[in-house]
């Protein structure tokens, strides 16, 4: 796949669980320092775990497909309750290690932001990114996500502690 080849983005369902699980494991294996979950723990999770994750209420999962192959995924996690429903989070962005730097992540983030705006009640999106993940930081900067906090020693990988940036993007004011 190159930049000229279009990808299709659609909402994922439990029927996509096997492809999602495979993509997630490939991402965890290739970039263990970029994700909090551990590959060895994740590989033990059954397919039903992925099915349940893709069906969870309040979470909207989207997949990027190159023809029939899932090459990226992202989640919009919303919150229930009048006092907090205006804030949602971008979670679990993963791109096939073979498809890095081809615009897949950019397309997924753009789609998620557009979808969040279409809900009309979400005012802000938040996310976390591991400090020092410069490719992800650049991606989120390009969309206007701004850091508002840094959590030191948020996770441990191979004997090293990593900080986690907290970022926020203000959307248009909600209409409802």
C-alpha positions, 0 to 999 in steps of 0.5 A: 500500500502507498499513499495513492492507494485508498483505504476504507474506514468503517466501524468494527464489530465483534465479527472483526475480532480475529483481525483486530486481535491479530493487528493488536498483537502485531503492534504490541510485538513490534512496538512494546515501548509504545503501548502499556499492554504487554505482548505476553499478557495480551497473547493469552487473552482469548478471542472472546476478549476482543469480541467483547472489546469491540462490542462494549457500550460507549466505545466506537471502534473504527478500522482502516482496511486495504481491500479486505485487510485490517491495517489499522484501528482506533477507538473513541471512548465516550462517557455516560452522564450529563456532567461528563458526556462532553469529554471523550477519549481517543484510545488504542490507535494501532497500525500494522507494523508493515503499514507504518508511515503511509497515512493510515494513522492520520486517516484514522485520527481524522475519521475519529475526530469527524465522528466525535464532532458528528455526535454534537455533544462532545466538546473535547477529546483527550488522549495519552501518549508515551513521552518520547514517542515522537512519531505519535507526538507529531501526529497529534500535534498536527491535529491540534492536541495540546499537552496539559500534563505529564505523568512520570513513571506511568509504565515500566518496560524492560527495566525502564520507566516511561512518562505518559503525556496527557493531551486534549483537543477542543472541538467546536462547542456542542449544540446539544 
